[in-house]
Structure formats: structure tokens, C-alpha cells
């Protein structure tokens, strides 16, 4: 067995997700952050650390894209087995990623990734064909996707980066993925109409939904280097919580134009930061005023923004849901397949 400290420029380890690459150890905040590598051998361990007792963050391990284990990270530094007892002469792509979204109400909480201990060797990892960024809310965090139907628990165990429509779409396109998603957040305000809880204001930062001294110390408030990972596609799936905030205040007619302009502004910001990307707004369900996103896209095109698209997924229903009226794994898989086919059509 040999142990290596995980360096961001290791030629045979791919970093997944937004993070401050200057940190030692690396800090995993967003859904789907982690590492990926090609390995020939039987056993691999990773040295991880949770910085707080709560919330509990879950990690998942995949071998060639299929789940092999899933575990919560405990406070303190320790090694966790990723794969054990595999056929030593075979090679496989191993993915270790954070299943649980970051938590703005607990900004000190994160997962630190220290080192790998492995038997065998690391091999050259094939390159992905595309890079896709996803901006969203709980639907993009995979909230509730692993829970049984009708469950009402809001717990971190039910979140998933893999039982997630974005995973399926990227699998179809052989694409690297980065996720920025937060439960309850919208493009302009959250489900309670709190304008400080939105996905637009902090978009240009590494992890802009997190603030406070601990988050700043691990680089969350640093400007994000868009040129270092130029996205080919940016998918925005926001609007459900903006609609919820209007319903909460019963202010649809008062707020409709504010939302149109807020969505339009976000499209402009995403275009500025990603000059070569196609931008797809995945419209919210039919009960969440999808016409607002459509109008914002029309105005953005009139502003001269090129390659702005909108896409509608089917509405989901109680029989499709896991926890807290969020779609389960099967619906996410279907939605990812539909999105993947659509993205193929515009490439």
C-alpha cells in the first residue's frame, strides 16, 4: 500500500466540482464535489475529515459509474475504505463524491479530503467530452431522491449527487459536471421571499452561498476562475422557489415583472462568465409559472445574448416522489435521459 496526499494538479486525479484548489487539504462543499481516478488494483482508502458534528455529510463511491458504497463522514481525520477485495489485475474508474449539499446555516461544516491509500497503481484517466455546469435548488441537490415515497424527513441521508437528473444527463454525454445548488433558494429570492437567499448574487464566487470566517478561510468567498474550467453548457434549473416566495406573499401580479428581470439578469451574468457556453434554462413545473423563465429568455435574446435555450421536463406527481414531495431516483433518471437527449440535439 502507498499513500499520497491529494494535490490539485496530480496528473492522474481529476477534481470534481468547485473548490479552492490552493487549500491543503481540499474542502468539499457543493453537491458532487470530490475526485475521480483510474485504478488497477484491489484496495483503495481515502483519508477524510468532517469539521463539525452536524450536519452529517454523506459520500458515495462509484466503480465505473455504479455505486459500490456510501457512508457518512465522521468528525476527526480517519481513513475510509472505498473499494476492497477487487480483482487486482483489473482496472476501473473510481469516483468519490459528496452526496450532500452545502449548508449555509452551518458555514463551518465541510468535508476535507486529505489523502489516498491504495494498492496497485493509478492510471491515465480518459478525458471527458464536455463540461456541464448546473445551477439549481433542491431538485438539483437531489433532495429526497433516495427516500421512500411519502417520507417527510428533511435529513442529509436522502440527498444524492448520483440519483440525480444531472448525473444521468452527464453520463449520456460523457461530460464532467459541476453543481451549484441549494434547497429553498431561487434566482431572485427563496421560498419565503427572502431576497438574501438566492443563487445569483454569489455565482461568481467559489461557494457564494456560504459566508462567515470559517467559509472565508477555506476560500468559499474567493472569485471563481471560470477560464480554468470553461463550461460547454450551463443548465439553470431555478424558478420553483421564486414561485413559492410569491405564493407565500400572495404577490404574483406585484412580483411577476421583478422575477422576469431577475431571471434576465442572471442569464446575462452567466453569459458574461461563460462566453462560449450554451445556456439552457430548465423551466419549473407548470404550477410554478414557467412562462416567466420563457419571457426572460426571450428578453435575453433580444439583448443580444446568443445560444439561450429553454427546456421543459414533465411535471412530477406524488407517485414519482421520494421525501417531502421531491422526485425520487426513478423520476430523476427519466428526467436526466430526456435532458441528455435535448442537450445532444443542440450541440
LINLINPE-V409317 format. One record per run of one state. SS is the DSSP state (A for helix, B for strand, O for the rest). FROM is the first residue (numbers start at 0). TO is the last residue. Records with the same first field share a line. If there is no record, write none. Layout:
BEGIN
SS=FROM-TO + FROM-TO
END
This chain:
BEGIN
O=0-0 + 5-12 + 16-24 + 28-32 + 40-42 + 50-56 + 63-64 + 72-73 + 83-89 + 98-102 + 106-109 + 118-119 + 123-128 + 136-154 + 158-163 + 173-173 + 181-184 + 186-196 + 198-203 + 205-211 + 217-221 + 223-224 + 229-231 + 237-238 + 249-250 + 273-276 + 283-284 + 288-288 + 302-306 + 312-316 + 321-325 + 327-327 + 346-346
B=1-4 + 13-15 + 25-27 + 33-39 + 43-49 + 57-62 + 65-71 + 74-82 + 90-97 + 110-117 + 120-122 + 129-135 + 174-180 + 185-185 + 197-197 + 204-204 + 222-222 + 232-236 + 277-282 + 307-311 + 320-320 + 326-326
A=103-105 + 155-157 + 164-172 + 212-216 + 225-228 + 239-248 + 251-272 + 285-287 + 289-301 + 317-319 + 328-345
END
